[in-house]
Amino acid sequence: MKAIIVKESRELALIDLPEPVPGPGQALVDVKAIGVGYVDVMAVRGGYVRFPGTGAVPGLEVVGRVRAVGRDVSEDLIGTEALALAAFGGYAEQIVAGADRLLPTPSGADPVDLVALGVNALVAEGALHRTGVVAGDRALVRGAGGGIGVLATQIARARGAEVTVVTSSRERGERLRALGAAKVFDRTGAGLPDETYDLIVDTVGGPQLPEYLELPRPNGRYILIGGVGGSPGPEPFAPLLREFHKSVTFFTFSLNSLSPKDLRRSWDRVMTLSVEGDLSPVLDESFPLSDAATALRRVERATPFGKVVLLPH
Ligand SMILES: NC(=O)c1ccc[n+]([C@@H]2O[C@H](COP(=O)([O-])OP(=O)(O)OC[C@H]3O[C@@H](n4cnc5c(N)ncnc54)[C@H](OP(=O)(O)O)[C@@H]3O)[C@@H](O)[C@H]2O)c1
């Protein structure tokens, strides 16, 4: 099979690899669409400790069809389509994933649409579920034009929140309004949004984290789900301690902490939102697998609006 590996120089190369064999508890999936995310950038550039490094195949999520299963896995899975979550290995024509990390997809649905939801929808939905978003909440989304942000904006809106988005251009702001944002704050100017919020969903972190930690209302919730802005520096939590009386709850959220059962529940909620028309995938651009380096650079430069996807065929 064709697969992309990371070379010692940190460049990517398309090579032939033997087809993987599913072990006990695993399934072999023929890949139809591959999700590209900021985690892949970190993995390839050497900033993600869970990635094995040189010679390994990046890619955490694919949509495809199950071709074979290993021991202790029901053969009923063969021929079904699923979103497969893996600990890397996704930039390939085939992937082996744990059967408990296969999330069923509706037959006939477009694999590109499904992978454009994929991990990003699970993170956005999982984060909003954990913080208990309710109708009438005033919510703020940072990194709103990114893969996770465009979905968090829609889901918060679908749950009845009034959503303000932080983004980097008028054009991105308009696109986010079309996805349900009520207000837009342009982060390329000075200052911060001049309101306070019941709920802040932050995919950015970075040096401005302490300033954003000033924005929750009393009893507000702040959930940090990513770090595209880099390190928040020393003592980012000083505002929470200084404003102890506000009883703000700070969460971190990683999909890695969800049990297979909770992953499945979250995916079911994502599929329901999608079927009911409350959540649409947002595709930035798709590239052939052989062009993975271009796709990755696009994510690295923070230019995509929505999801970047690779196609093995
Ligand atoms: N918690 C989890 O389980 C989980 C899972 C997957 C990924 N992640 C993480 O979530 C984060 C976001 O992922 P993603 O795929 O949505 O990334 P993405 O598509 O690259 O989007 C990030 C967005 O953040 C904004 N941004 C970029 N650099 C910024 C900066 N320096 N300061 C302020 N805003 C900036 C940009 O949006 P605007 O221009 O619109 O502002 C950009 O589109 C990453 O750190 C990723 O590793 C977490």
The ligand as a MOL file (V3000), in Angstrom:
LIG
                    3D

  0  0  0     0  0            999 V3000
M  V30 BEGIN CTAB
M  V30 COUNTS 48 52 0 0 0
M  V30 BEGIN ATOM
M  V30 1 N -8.4900 18.3680 22.7150 0
M  V30 2 C -8.3760 17.4330 21.7880 0
M  V30 3 O -8.6980 16.2440 21.9820 0
M  V30 4 C -7.8280 17.8440 20.4460 0
M  V30 5 C -7.9720 17.0060 19.3310 0
M  V30 6 C -7.4890 17.4620 18.1040 0
M  V30 7 C -6.8490 18.6900 18.0240 0
M  V30 8 N -6.6880 19.4300 19.1600 0 CHG=1
M  V30 9 C -6.0040 20.7300 19.1390 0
M  V30 10 O -6.9300 21.7730 18.9290 0
M  V30 11 C -6.2450 22.8860 18.3620 0
M  V30 12 C -7.0250 23.4110 17.1710 0
M  V30 13 O -7.0590 22.4110 16.1830 0
M  V30 14 P -7.6810 22.7410 14.7430 0
M  V30 15 O -7.5530 21.5020 13.9450 0
M  V30 16 O -8.9820 23.4300 14.9020 0 CHG=-1
M  V30 17 O -6.5780 23.7900 14.2210 0
M  V30 18 P -6.6370 24.7290 12.9570 0
M  V30 19 O -7.5910 24.2000 11.9470 0
M  V30 20 O -5.2420 25.0220 12.5970 0
M  V30 21 O -7.3410 26.0460 13.5140 0
M  V30 22 C -6.8190 26.8470 14.5120 0
M  V30 23 C -7.3620 28.2560 14.3180 0
M  V30 24 O -6.8850 29.0670 15.3870 0
M  V30 25 C -6.6370 30.3820 14.9180 0
M  V30 26 N -5.2210 30.6800 15.1970 0
M  V30 27 C -4.1340 30.1070 14.6430 0
M  V30 28 N -3.0100 30.5980 15.1670 0
M  V30 29 C -3.3920 31.4960 16.0950 0
M  V30 30 C -2.6810 32.3510 16.9870 0
M  V30 31 N -1.3490 32.3670 17.0230 0
M  V30 32 N -3.3920 33.1420 17.8090 0
M  V30 33 C -4.7410 33.1440 17.7970 0
M  V30 34 N -5.4790 32.3440 16.9670 0
M  V30 35 C -4.8010 31.5460 16.1330 0
M  V30 36 C -6.9520 30.3890 13.4320 0
M  V30 37 O -8.3340 30.7340 13.3160 0
M  V30 38 P -8.8250 32.2380 13.0640 0
M  V30 39 O -7.9170 32.8040 12.0280 0
M  V30 40 O -10.2290 32.0770 12.5940 0
M  V30 41 O -8.7040 32.9560 14.3660 0
M  V30 42 C -6.8380 28.9310 13.0490 0
M  V30 43 O -7.6070 28.6330 11.9260 0
M  V30 44 C -4.8250 22.4040 18.0370 0
M  V30 45 O -3.9530 22.8300 19.0420 0
M  V30 46 C -4.9700 20.8960 18.0590 0
M  V30 47 O -3.7380 20.2760 18.4110 0
M  V30 48 C -7.1840 19.0550 20.3460 0
M  V30 END ATOM
M  V30 BEGIN BOND
M  V30 1 1 1 2
M  V30 2 2 2 3
M  V30 3 1 2 4
M  V30 4 1 4 5
M  V30 5 2 4 48
M  V30 6 2 5 6
M  V30 7 1 6 7
M  V30 8 2 7 8
M  V30 9 1 8 9
M  V30 10 1 8 48
M  V30 11 1 9 10
M  V30 12 1 9 46
M  V30 13 1 10 11
M  V30 14 1 11 12
M  V30 15 1 11 44
M  V30 16 1 12 13
M  V30 17 1 13 14
M  V30 18 2 14 15
M  V30 19 1 14 16
M  V30 20 1 14 17
M  V30 21 1 17 18
M  V30 22 2 18 19
M  V30 23 1 18 20
M  V30 24 1 18 21
M  V30 25 1 21 22
M  V30 26 1 22 23
M  V30 27 1 23 24
M  V30 28 1 23 42
M  V30 29 1 24 25
M  V30 30 1 25 26
M  V30 31 1 25 36
M  V30 32 1 26 27
M  V30 33 1 26 35
M  V30 34 2 27 28
M  V30 35 1 28 29
M  V30 36 1 29 30
M  V30 37 2 29 35
M  V30 38 1 30 31
M  V30 39 2 30 32
M  V30 40 1 32 33
M  V30 41 2 33 34
M  V30 42 1 34 35
M  V30 43 1 36 37
M  V30 44 1 36 42
M  V30 45 1 37 38
M  V30 46 2 38 39
M  V30 47 1 38 40
M  V30 48 1 38 41
M  V30 49 1 42 43
M  V30 50 1 44 45
M  V30 51 1 44 46
M  V30 52 1 46 47
M  V30 END BOND
M  V30 END CTAB
M  END
